[in-house]
Amino acid sequence: MSVIALKEGYAGEIRDRVENFHGKQLLFVGWEDHLMFCAPHCIPVEASTPFRALIDELLPSMYSQHPDWRSVDMNAAEWFRSGAPFTPDFDKSIGENGLGHKAVIRFRTPGLNGIGGSRS
């Protein structure tokens, strides 16, 4: 997420460049309608990480504390990349799915709307 300065004099070293993450990139992941998690998680991943590893390993480690997680069907999830609908290929890598450094993806799980339908 780059900064566009509105006034002269705003300068600084950009520290979240991909070169500073030792072969990894940042990926922001959010679960729609589940405000128990107030913001997307930011995780460092290699571009070569299979998307399926995100589904099978990383997402459960981030979201399994939520009671809805037991009922999640990732094959029925709706995905969004930077707000636009997106259909990931689980058998391709994060990079092959077009997700670069500081990409934002969100997923919605139809029928699961947080604790007691409260979106929490």
URFEN-V271496 format. One record per pair of residues at least 12 apart in sequence whose C-alpha atoms are under 6 Angstrom apart, sorted by the first residue. I is the first residue (numbers start at 1). J is the second residue. If there is no record, write none. Layout:
i/j
I/J
I/J
This chain:
i/j
24/44
24/45
24/46
25/44
25/45
25/46
25/101
26/43
26/44
26/101
26/102
27/42
27/43
27/102
27/103
28/40
28/41
28/42
28/104
29/41
29/105
29/106
30/106
31/106
31/107
32/107
32/108
33/113
33/119
34/114
34/119
34/120
35/119
35/120
36/120
47/94
47/95
48/93
49/93
49/94
50/92
50/93
50/94
51/90
51/93
51/94
52/90
77/108
77/109
78/107
78/108
79/106
79/107
80/105
80/106
81/104
81/105
82/104
